[in-house]
Amino acid sequence: MSKTMMKLVVAMLVGALLATACAPAATPVPTAAVPPTSAPAQPTTLPTAAPTAVKEPIRIGISGIFSGSESIQGQETKQAATMAEEDINAAGGILGRPLEIYYADNACDPAQGATSVDELIDVDKVAAIIGDFCSGVTLTTMPIIQSAGIVQLEVNGTDKSISAQSGVGGNIWQFRLNLDDGLMAQYFSKTIAQEVKSIVIVTSNDDYGHSAAQAFTTDLTQDGVKILSTEYYTYGQADYRPMITKIQAENPGGLLNVADFPDAAILATQMKEMGVTNLKIYGRGTVVTKDFEDLVKDPTIWDGAKEVNRWAPQGSDLEKRYQAMWGVPIDIPAVLPYYAIFVLAQAITNAGTDNRAAIREALTKLHMNIPDLGPVSFDDHNQAHTDMFITQLQNGKVVTLQRIPTSQ
């Protein structure tokens, strides 16, 4: 396909995506004056051409994980955001103005996250923020965005308390595109209960991990699964062997790993090294993903593992273009940020301005349909109810077992 044809296809795709929004129409942009049918007489001395006015860009900030043990996720986020920026600008920008993405590193650390959000607000002067990809960072930065009066759209943090503290009766500036652990635990626990009667939960020792463990403990117990223990790890932990020895002695039917793929890969590899291969494995995070498979480099490790998540591979145009541009398959840390940029672009278009308060108001009225995710609109607590996916590792490949609507 020629470059010209590729640009045309991208422009059509962007237009189709934004056209799915059912919110009030954007303020029309004035069209250029129609040239006269006959040219006026030329002056003897030609005037110097006036310089073309440079349109002020619309700025969106991303507070992401660009350093530390989870920084591979930040790399994927930046790659996807680059694509979205190019796609939108190739289609004419937002309100006829170019889009610019600004990045700030929060390293999945609450203190650094506060600094990164301050930088985006005060230095980069962005109109809205996507972040912070870690529940603990998002909870820390929520008072900052409330004080500044700027939207922050979460795309990865799943702690239930984010939505509980947002929208009506709480922080009206915090929104979330991705599903939370409460909803995912409610559905996935029933799947687990059909297969095992006892389980050990291994989760991160932070807000995200504690919230997920609590949600799954409640729902699994209600569904008749006995929780033998809950084990906590720290990001980047190198040695899980003492934990694995304890789990082996408890002899559970299954293991639920609430983790992202860098840490899950270390745990899974060491379990195989120690001969612990007889457990049914369940994930909540980015366990059943191509990223996980790329790290373990052995399709027999955790083969058959199942996971509940916010997206699954579907052979979409985005997946094909990401593979062509970056040479690797797209995964969850890239998909949600990509579409979040379009969500904010549509809100700005509907508002007819990049005024921060107007963007917030437009988001509360937004209705979009994104084929990869499902319907996108925000409830009274500024939580979107996109589709949920249950996936499984089968011989090194991610297979979607079920797609569940959650918007009813």
N, C-alpha and C positions, 0 to 999 in steps of 0.2 A: 504494500500500500504506500502511495506517495505521501510526502509530508503534508502537501496541501489537502489531500483527501483525509489524512488522519486528523488535521485541525478541524475540518468540516464535521467529521464524525464526533469529535470531542465536544464541539460547540452544540451539536444537536443533542448529545447526551446531557450536557449541562442544562440546556433549555428544557428538555423533557423532565429532568429531575426537579427543577424549580417550578415547573408548571404544575406539579402535583399538589402544590400548596393550595389550600382552599380558603385561606385567610383573605381579608379585604385586599383589593387590588392596590398595587403600589402607586404612589403619586407619579403621573406620567412625566417622562423626561421630554422637554421640548425638542422637536425635530429640527434639522437644519433647514434654512430657507431654500425654496426651490429656485434654481438658477433662472435668470431671465431667458426668454427664447431667442433674443437677439443681443449680441454683445454691445455694450456702450462704446462710443468713440474712445480710442486710446489717447491719453495725454501725450504731449511731446516728450516729457521726461517721465519715465516710469518710477513710481514711488517704491521705496524699500519695503519689502514684505514685512508685515507685522509678525513678531515671533508668536508661535503657537503657544497658547496658554497651557501650562502644566496643571493637570487636575490633581487636587489634593487626594492622596490615597486614603482608603478606608483601612484602618489598622485593627487587626485581631491578634491577641497575644496568646501564647501557649506556655503554661507553666508545667514543665514535664520532667521526666527522669532522664537527664542527659549525662549523669555521672553516677558512679557507685556500682554495686553488684547487679542492679537491675537496668543498667544503662542501655542494654541491647533493645529494650522496649522503647526507650527514647529515640534511638536511631530509627526504628520503624515508624514511630510517630512523625518524626521530621520528614522522612521520605514520603509518607502519605500526605502530609500537609503541603509539601512542595508540589505534589501532583494536583491537589485541590486548588492551590493558588494559581498554578498554570492553567488549569481547566477553566476556572472562573474568569481569569483575565483574557484567555483566548476567546471567550464568549462575550466579551465586552465589559467585564468587571461588574461592580455592584453600583447601581444608580449611575452608570456611565463613568465611574471612577475606578482606578486600579485598586486591587486588594494587595495589602502587604501583611505578611505574617511576621510577628516578633516572637523570639524564644527567650525563655528564662529557665535556668536549671534549678529544680528544687531537690534533686538527689533523693527523693522519697523521704525527706527529713523535714519535720514540721518547722523547725527554726529556720532552715534555709528556704523552705517554702514561703514563709512569711516575707522574707527578703525578696524572693523572686516575684511575688505578686505585687509588692510595693514598687519594684522596678518597672514592671509592665504598666502600672497605673500612673506613676509619677514621672518616670523618665521617658518611656516609649509612648505614653498618652494613647493607649489603645482604647477602642470603643467597647470591647468585650473580651472576656478571657475564657479559654478552654483549659481545664485543669481540675484537680492537680494530679490525677492518676493514682494517688495513694489516699486512702480514707483519712488517715491521721493528719495529712497535710491539708486536705480539704476542710476538715473540721477546724483546724487552726486558722485557716485563712478566711473563713466565713465572716468573722467580725470585721476583717479588713475591707472586704468588698462591700459589706453593708455600710460601713462608714463612708466609703468612697462613692457609693451609689453606682456600682458597675456590675453587670451580669457576669457570673462565673458558671460555665456549663461543664459539669463533671461528665466524663466519658468512661471511667474505669473504676473508681472507688465504689465499693458495694456495701459499705456499712449502712445499716438501716437507719441509724440516727441522723444521717445527712438529710434525708427527706423528712424525717420526723421534725427536724428543726428548720425546715424550709417552707416557703409559701405562707399560707394562711396561719396566722398566729406566731410566725417566726421570721426567718430571714427571707425577704421577698426577692432578693437578688441572686440567690443560689438556685440553680436548676440542675437536673440530672437526666442525661440521655439514656444511660445504661440501666439495666435492671438491678435491684438490690438483692442482698442475700436472703432476706425474709421470704420473698416471692420464690426465688429459685429453690430454697430449702423445702418449701411447702410442696412443690411438685416432685423434686428429685428424691426426697426421702421415701416416697411411695415406691419408686423404682428400686431403691436399695433394699427396702423391706421385703420385696418379693424374692430377693436373692440371698440375703444373709440374716442371721438372728443376733449377731454381735459384731461390734466394730470398734476400732480405735481411730480417733481423730488426730491428725498431725497438722498443725496450723501455725501460722506466723504469730510471733509474740508482739502484736501491735493492735491498733483499733480494728483494722480489717479482719485480722485473724480471730480476735476475741468475739467480734460481732457475728462472724460466720459460724464459729463453733457454738455459740449460744443458740443461733437460729436452728442449726442442724440438730443439736442436742434435744431441743424442744420437740421438733417435728419427728425425728427418728424415734424418740421415746414414745411419743403418741402412736406411732405406727408399729410399735412392738419390737424395736431393735434395741438391744442393750448396749450402752456406751461403757466399754471396759476402762478406758482412760482417754484423756486429752493431753497430747504432748505438744510443747511449744518449741519452735526453733527461731533463730535470728537470721535476718537476711545475710546471705553470703556464708552461712555456716558450712564448714568444710568437713566435719566429721559427725555422722549420724549413727555410728556403730553402737554406742551405748544405748541409744534410744531404740535401735532395731533389736538389740538383745532383749530389752524389756518387752517390746511388742511380741517378739517370738515366744517369750515365756507366758504371755497372756493368752496366746492361741486364739485370736479373734477370727471371725469368718471373713472380715473384710477390713480395709483401711481406707479412710477418707482423707485425702491430702488437699488441704486448702492452701494453695501455693501458686506462684508463677513459675514458669518453666525452668529458669536457671536453678532455683533451689530444688524443685521437684526432680530434675534430672540427676542431681547429686544423690538425693535420697534413693531414687530408683536404682541407680547404678550400684550403690553400696548394698542395697537389699539383695540384688542378684549375686554380688560377690560373696555374701554371707549365706547364700542358699535359701533365702526367704522368698520363695517364688510361688507359694501355694495360696496366697491371699487374693481375694477379689479386690480390685483397686477401683476407687471412685475419686473423681477430681472436682474441685471448684476453684477455678482460677484460669490458668492456661496450661493445664496438664495434658489434656488430649488435644494436642496441637502439633503442627508441622515444626514449630520452634523446638518443642520438647524432643521430637524425633531426631532433629538435626544435632542436638546436644548428646543424646545417649548413643547414637550411631549403631543401634542394635534393635531391630524390629521385634525381637522376642521379649525385650524388657517392657513390662507392664502391658503386653499385648492383651487385648480384651478390656482394657480399662475404659470406664464410662465417665462422662462428665456432663454437667449442666452448664450452659453458657449463654452468652448474649449474641453470638453469631457463629455461623459454621460455613465452611466452604460450599459454594453453590454453583461454581463455574460462571460467575458473573463477568461482565465486561471489565469491572474494576479489577478483579483478580487477574484477568489476562493482561491488562495494561500494566499493572504493578509488576508482574513477572517479567514482562518485556522491558520495562524501564530499569528495574533494579536487579534482575537476574535471580530473584528468590521469590517463593510464594508469599502472598500477603497473609497476615494473621491478625488476631484481635487487637494488638496494640496499635495497628495501623488503620484498621477498618473504621472503628468508632471515631477517631479524630478526623478522618477524611470526611465522613458524613456530618460530623458536628460543625465543620466549617460551612457546609451547605445549609445546615439548619440556621446558623447565625446569619448567613448571607440572605436567606429568605426572610428572616425577621427584619433585617435592615431594609430590604426591598419593600416589604409590606409597610414598614414604618415611614418610608420615604426619606429617611435621615439616619445618620449614625449617632444621633443623640443617645446617650446611655439610657436615660429613662424611657425614651420611646422604644428602644430595642427590648427592654424588659416588658413593656406593655404588649408589644407585638408577639413576643414569645408566649405570653399567657393565652393568646388567641390563635396560635399557630396550629394548622392541621396540614400535615404532609403524609405522603406515602412513599417510603423508600423500599424498593423491592427486596434489597438485601436484609433489611431490618424489620419491615412491617410498618404499621401506622405510627406516626410521631405526633403526639400532642401532649400537653402537660396538664396534670391534675391539680387540685387545690394546693398540693404540697410540692408543686413544680417538678413532679416525677413523671417521666415518659413511660408508657407501657408498650414497649416493642415486643416482638416475638421472642420466645425462648427456644433454645436448641439443646437436645440431648444427643451427644456424639460418642463415638467409640473408636479406639485404636484397633485396627484390623490389619495385621502384617505390615506395620509401618505407615499405614494410611489412615486419615481421619474420615470416618463414615458418619453421616448424619442419620440417626435412628428416628428422630421425631422433631417436628417443628410445632411449637405450642403457642397459639395466640394468647396474649395476656391482657388485651385491651377491653375485653367484655366486662 
